[in-house]
């Protein structure tokens, strides 16, 4: 059996809200069809925290403490499960309420879901967009049932949005955990619902995607939990049609945990996400495309070096997950147009990261044209 998570539309929060939080609505950027924007069209960087048990385990003062802290650290999205994974149907929330009366799924318990509304409102109050999964309750994958549920939620959201004079489609994605089933679809949202019009954004949890390499089975099992394999599923989503924004909804965790131990130096690892966000927003922007052809050296199999650039050839950035030396063809990155036109052969330059050899040696090179 597998747990199948279906994110509720982001706009569900507007239904429950006692105030108008429409300024926090998300949409697809129509200029790229691959990036996100807020309701005003400003580019949006998805910086999320997993807080699956928020609705079930925290009282409202703890919720406020958590939301305030996350907002102060730059998070703008949180993940929560309305029906908790651990005891969600049989263990009451902090108010003593169960989600259903007499464990009957046709009899929702109003106080339980009223509290969920309060949590959602608290998130919006701090500028955080709650992405709410219906549940993770060890249910067998029934795609047609989930699909009908998704369309019914979308249609209900459209009615609510139009009542607010908002004509942006509901924002929905799918977070599947079907990795352990045989003969299953892939772990991405588009592998299961790629042709459905309700699917706004493609997504995946990369720790739940099985590698399809020719390596021995025991190695593949371990490989899927290695953070350096994140790019595999992301590339699959990027190449899938129709074109949608694609995001790694939940990264690997093997050492990028939110907490630290007594033996560490005290550097909180969540800071890395802030550095990445600043790098993307300030230096890369939204006009970017992958271009592995710029590499002149081996990309690496399990420590793949990745290259992206802008469409105007004014910059390129290279990510080396293990600090490996790499070569780049830099002939198109020159401000001298005569030189650029005369260089028929590629111009190869080598770059050596300051350190390498382990998963702690993550390095990114930003190469810009001198104007």
N, C-alpha and C positions, 0 to 999 in steps of 0.2 A: 504494500500500500504506500501511497505517497501523499505528501501534503501539497495541496495546490493553492497558491495564494493569488487572489485577484484584487488588485488595487481598486478601490472605489474612485469615482471621479473626484478630482481635486475640488470641483465646485460644490460638492455635497456640503461642504462647510458653510456655504452661503445659505443653504436651506435652514440650517440650525442656528445661524448667527443672529444675535439680537441687534447687531450693528452691521453696517455695510462694509464688508471687507473686500469689495470687488477690485480694489486697487492692487490686490495681491494675486490676481488671476494670472495664469500662464497660458501661452499659446505658442504655436510653431512660427518661427520667423519665416515669412513668405519670401524673403530675399535669398534665403539659403535652403530652406526646407530641411535643414539638418541641425539647426540650432534653435534655442528657445528664446522667447522674449516675454516681457511683462505686458500688461494690458495696454501700455502706452507705446509698445514697440521697442523698448530698450532691451538690449541683450541681457540674458539672464544666465548666471552661472549656478548650476545645481550643486549645492553643497549640503549634503544630507547626513543625518545621524540616525542610526538604528535604535529605536526606543520601543521595541515591539510590545512590551508589557505595560506601557504607560497607562492604558485604560483600566487595566486589571489590578495593578499593584500599588499605584500611587494615590494618595489623597490629594485634594485640590491644592492645598498649600505646597505639597511636594511637587505637584505639576507646575505650579507657578515658579518655584525655585529652579526647577529644571529648565523651563522655557526661557526664563530670564538669563540663566547662565549660558544656554546654547546661543541665544540671540547675541549676547555679548561677545561670543567667540566667532561670530560670523556665519553660523549655520542659518539656512533659510528654508530647509525642508526637514521633516522628521517622518520616520516610518512607524506606524503603530497598527496593532491588530485589534480589531473590535472584539473578536472572540479569541481569547488568548490561547496560545499553544499548550501551555502547561496548566491543566485544570480549568480551562476556560468555560466549560459547561457545568462543572460540578463544584468549583471553588468560588465563593462569592468575591466580589470586589471589595475595596476597603470600606464601602458603605454597607456591606452585608447583602448586596443584591446579586442575584444570578441573572444571566441574560434572558432565560426563558422560564416560563411558569411550568412547573412539573416536568421539566426537561423536554417540553413539547416545542419543536421548532416553529410551529404555527401560532404559538402564543408568546410573543415577545413581551418581556417585562419592562414596562415603560420607565421606571426609575433607573434601571441600568443604562438604557440608551439616552436618557436625559443627562446622565452624568457624562456619557461619551460626548454629548453636545457641549457640555461645559468645558471639557478638555479641549475640544476643537476650537471653541471660542477663545480659550486662553492662548492657544498657539497663535491664532490670528492676531491677537492683541499685541504679541511680541514680534509680529512680522514674519512668522514662520508658517509655511504652508504644510499642513498635515496631509501626508499620503496614507490613506487608511485602507488596510487590507481587511477583507471580510473575515478571514479566519485561517488558521493552520491546524485543522482538527483531524488529521489523518483520514481524509476522505479520498476515495478512489477518483482518478481523473475521469470526469465526464464532460468532455469538451462541449458537446451541444447544450448541456445544461448551463455551463458557465457562459456560453455565448449568448443564450437567451437572457440570462441575468444581466450581462453587460449591455445589451441593447435596451433592455427595460430601464436600466439606470441612466443610460445616455438620453433616452427620450424624456425621462422625468427631469433631468438636469436642463435640457433644452428649454422646457416649459418654464422652469424657474428662472433661468438666465434671461429669457425674453421678457419675463415680468419685471426684470430689473433694467430693461432696455439694453441688454448686453447680447450681442449677436456673434460671440466667439464660441466655437464648438467646445463641448466638454473635454477636459483633459484626462485621458485614461491610458494606462498601460497594464501589463500583466507580469506578475512575478511568479514564475513556475518553479516548483521543486520536484520535477519528475525525473531527476537524474538516476534514480535507483530502479526504474521500471525497464523491463526488457521491451524491445520493439517500440520504444517511445519516440515522440518527436524530439527535436533538439531542445536545449534549455532556454532558447530565446523566445521572446513573446511572439515574434513573427513566425517562428517555426510552427506554432500552434494556431495563431490567429492572424497570420500575415495578410490574408485577403479580406479581413473584416474592416469595415469603415469606422468602427468605434475606436480602433487602436490608434491612438495619437502618437505614441512614442514607443520605439522598440527598446526592450530592456532585457537584462540577464543578471543572474548572480553567478559570477565566474567560478566560484567555488563549487558550483553545482553543474558544471559542464564537463563531460567526459572527453578526454583527448582521443582523437582517432588516428594517432600515429601508428607506425609499425613496431614500436617498442614493445617489450614484453608486457603482459597484462598487469603484473604487479607494479611495474614502473609507471604505467599509465594511471593506475589508481592513485599513486602518490603525486604524479605530475599535476593532476587536476587541482590539487590544493596548493600548488606553488604560485606565488604572486606573479612570477615572471611569465606565466601563461595567460595573463589577463587579455592580451591583445587578440588571441585566437577568436574568441566569441565576438569581440567588438568588430573585427574585420568581417566576420560573417554577416553581422547586422548591417554594416556599412554597405556591403555589396548586394544586399537584399532589395528587391523592388516590391511594391512602390517605395520610393525614398521617404524615410522618416528620420527624425532625430533618433540617435542610438546612444544608450548610456549603460554603463556598468552600474546597475542599481545597488549592488552590494559586493564590495571588493573582497579579496581574500583576507583572512584574519591571522595567518599563522604567526606573525610577529607585529603586525600593525594594530595592536590593541589600544583601547582607549585609556587603559591604566598602566602604571609602571610598577616595577618591583623594587624592593629595598636595595637591590644590587645595581640598580641603574643610576645614571647621573642626574636624573630629575628632569630631563627634557621630555615634555609631553608630546607624544607622537601626533596628536591631532593638529599640531602646528604645521605639519607638512602639507595638509590640505589647504591651509591659508596661503602658504607660499605658492602652491600650484595655482590657486585661484588668482592670485595677484599676477603671476606670470602669464596666464591665459588672458586675463582682462586687459592688462597694461601693454603686453608685448605682442600677443598673437591675434586677438580679436576673433571675428567670426568668419573672415574670408580665408579659410584654410582648407587644404586638401592633402591627403597622404601621397607621398611620392618616394617609394622604395628604390626607384631607378637611379636616384641620386647617389646611392651607396655604391662605392667601388670595391668594397671588401665584403667578405662573407657576412650575411646578416646574423648568423647564429641560429641554432635550432631551438634550444630551450632558454636562450637568453637573447632573444631577438632584438636587434637594434631597429628603432622605428624613426622614420623621417616624415615630417610634414612641412609644407611651405604655403605661402599665400599665392593666389592666382596671378598676381602682378610681378612675381619673382623679386620681391624686395627683401624677403627674409626666408630663412629656413631654420627649423629647430630639429635637433637629433637627440633621441633618448637612448642612452646606453644603460640598461638595467643592472649590469654587472661591472660597469666601468671598463669595458673593452675598448681598445684602440680601434678607430674606424677611418675609412677613407671616403671622401666626398668629391663628386664632380662639381666644381664651383664655377664652371665657365659661364653659366647664365647669371651668376651673381656678381656682376661688375657694373659699375656706373659708366664705364667707357664703352659706348655703343659700337665704335669702330673695332675695338679689341674683341668685343663680344661676337660681332659678325664674322671676324676672321678666324676665330677659334673653331675649326671644324672638329678637331679631336677634343676629347674631354680634358679638363684641367683637374688633375687629381691632387688633393691635399689631405694630409693625415692629421688626425686630432687625437690627442692623448689625454684622457680624463686624469685628474689629479690622483685618483686612487681606483683600484679595481680588484676583482677576484672574489667578491662575496655579495650576498643579497643586500648588504648595507651600503653598497657603493652604487647608488643611483645618481646618474649625472645627465644633465641636459645641456646641450650646446645651442646657443642662439647666434645665428649668423645673419648679419644685416648688411645690405648694400650701403657703402659710404656715399652719401649724397653730396 
